[in-house]
Amino acid sequence: MNHTIRQLLDTAGLLLTDTGESAPPAADTAVPAASAAATASRCRGAAFALRVALESAVADRLTAHRAPRAIREGTKRSAFLWLRGCAEAGTARRAKAVWSQLCLGCHYHQYEIGPTEDQVRAWHAEVAALVALLAT
């Protein structure tokens, strides 16, 4: 795993562990709206870091297998299609599935709630596992 990918995974982990508060709120108090917005922003930021880490790992794998430059530097959809020939079928399917979920989690719409901490933690574990599989 290259240094950049490791930093991206670490950044996502830090965003998930940093609450921005010195002490947790009491159980009987409601979470302020500003705190909820900060949590949503951290989760979305972690999702962005995870998506870039996965895309970098896929690009490294494609480069190692001498995929054409147009595929490596083109759309990510084409890169994930090409990955089927460079990695095991199950790994390629898992990578495409988590990438699709990360893309949805990264998009902001006023009428949608962002990804939850639990979702992003699950994505973090999946991306870390996929990065390790793609590096071999």
C-alpha positions in Angstrom: 0.0 0.0 0.0 1.5 3.3 -1.0 1.9 6.2 1.4 -0.9 8.4 0.0 -3.5 5.6 0.4 -2.3 5.0 4.0 -2.7 8.7 4.8 -6.2 8.8 3.3 -7.3 5.8 5.3 -5.8 7.3 8.5 -7.5 10.6 7.7 -10.9 8.9 7.4 -10.3 7.1 10.7 -9.4 10.4 12.4 -12.5 12.1 11.1 -14.6 9.3 12.6 -12.9 9.4 16.0 -12.7 13.2 16.4 -15.9 14.4 18.0 -14.7 18.0 18.3 -16.0 18.0 21.9 -14.0 17.9 25.1 -16.6 15.8 26.9 -19.5 13.6 25.7 -23.0 15.1 26.1 -25.0 13.8 29.0 -27.5 11.0 28.2 -30.5 13.2 29.0 -29.5 16.2 26.9 -30.3 16.5 23.2 -27.5 16.8 20.7 -27.3 20.4 19.5 -28.0 20.9 15.8 -24.5 22.4 15.2 -23.0 19.2 16.7 -25.2 17.0 14.4 -24.2 19.1 11.4 -20.5 18.7 12.4 -20.9 15.0 12.7 -22.5 14.8 9.3 -19.7 16.9 7.8 -17.1 14.6 9.3 -18.8 11.5 8.0 -19.1 13.0 4.5 -15.4 14.1 4.6 -14.4 10.5 5.7 -16.4 9.1 2.8 -14.5 11.4 0.4 -11.2 10.2 1.8 -12.2 6.6 1.5 -13.4 7.0 -2.0 -10.1 8.6 -3.1 -8.2 5.8 -1.3 -10.1 3.2 -3.2 -9.8 4.9 -6.5 -6.0 5.3 -5.9 -5.7 1.6 -5.1 -7.6 0.7 -8.2 -5.4 3.0 -10.3 -2.3 1.4 -8.8 -3.6 -2.1 -9.7 -4.4 -1.0 -13.2 -1.0 0.5 -13.6 0.7 -2.7 -12.4 -1.3 -4.7 -15.0 -0.4 -2.2 -17.7 -4.0 -1.0 -18.4 -4.2 1.6 -21.2 -3.7 5.2 -20.1 -7.2 6.1 -21.3 -8.6 3.5 -18.8 -6.4 4.6 -15.9 -7.1 8.3 -16.4 -10.6 8.1 -17.8 -13.8 7.7 -15.9 -13.8 5.7 -12.7 -16.7 3.5 -14.1 -14.4 2.4 -16.9 -11.6 1.7 -14.4 -13.8 -0.5 -12.3 -15.0 -2.4 -15.4 -11.4 -2.9 -16.4 -10.5 -4.1 -12.9 -12.5 -7.3 -13.6 -9.6 -8.4 -15.8 -6.9 -7.4 -13.3 -8.3 -8.8 -10.0 -10.4 -11.7 -8.8 -14.1 -11.3 -9.8 -15.3 -11.1 -6.1 -12.7 -8.4 -5.3 -13.7 -6.4 -8.4 -17.4 -6.7 -7.5 -16.8 -5.7 -3.9 -14.7 -2.7 -5.0 -17.4 -1.5 -7.4 -20.2 -1.9 -4.8 -18.4 0.0 -2.0 -17.3 2.7 -4.5 -20.9 3.1 -5.6 -22.0 3.5 -1.9 -19.2 6.0 -1.3 -20.2 8.1 -4.3 -23.8 8.3 -2.9 -22.4 9.2 0.5 -20.3 12.0 -0.9 -23.1 13.8 -2.7 -24.8 16.5 -0.7 -28.5 17.3 -1.1 -30.5 19.4 1.2 -33.3 16.9 1.4 -31.1 13.9 2.2 -29.4 12.9 5.4 -25.7 12.2 4.9 -24.0 8.9 5.8 -24.1 7.8 9.4 -21.0 7.1 11.4 -21.8 3.4 11.4 -22.1 3.3 7.6 -18.7 5.1 7.2 -17.1 2.8 9.7 -18.3 -0.2 7.7 -17.0 1.4 4.5 -13.7 2.1 6.2 -13.3 -1.6 7.1 -14.3 -2.7 3.5 -12.0 -0.2 1.8 -9.0 -1.2 4.0 -9.6 -4.8 3.2 -10.0 -4.1 -0.5 -6.8 -1.9 -0.6 -4.9 -4.8 1.0 -6.3 -7.3 -1.6 -5.6 -5.0 -4.5 -2.0 -4.4 -3.3 -1.1 -8.1 -3.6 
